[in-house]
């Protein structure tokens, strides 16, 4: 599991995937989210603008990302 530290109140799902470098571009993030390949807190999420807050967990492919605050 990789910990992603954010300085703001939240980060959007597509931005998190780019920030964590698990996708190569925003377009790729949009595609994998729309295809239902990403889960948030154990549930498939197809909303690329989903707001993630500290404590949320994102899974994609072989990656598990835990959002925390600074």
N, C-alpha and C positions, 0 to 999 in steps of 0.2 A: 504494500500500500504506500502510495506517495502522498505526502502532505503538501497541500497548496495553501500558502499563506496569502490572505488578501488584506489590503489596507482600508477597503471601503466596506459599506454595509452589506453589499452583495456583489456577485459577478454573474453575468448571464452565461447560460450553458455553452453556447457556441464560443464565447470568448474564453471560457475556462479550458475548453479543448485545445484552442490555439495557444493560450498562455502556457499550458502544461506540455506543449509540443507533442501531443498524441495524434494530431492531424497536421497536415502541411499548410492548409489555407482555410480561410473562412468558407469558401465554396465546398471544400471537403467536409468541414464541420456540419454545414447545412445538409449535405447529402446523407451522412451517416446518422444524423439525428432524424431526418425525415424518413429514412429507411427502417427506423425502429431498432437500431443497433446500440443505443445508449440507454442505460437505466440510471435513475436517480432514486436513491434510498430504496432500492430493490424493485422499482416499478419502471417499466419502459416509458420513456418520455420522448415525445415527438415535437415538443415546443422548444425551438432553438433559443427563444428569449426567456426561458424559464429562469427566474432569479434564484440563485444558489446562495445560501447563507452559511456561516460557520456551523459545523456539525453535519452538513449534508455530505453524502457519499455518492460518487459518480463512477459507473463502471462502463468501460468500452473496450472491446477486444480483450487484450491481456492486462489492461490497465485498471487500477482501482485508485481513485483520487479522493482524498478526504480534505474538505474545505475547512480551514481554521482562520481565526483572525490574529492579527499581529499583537 
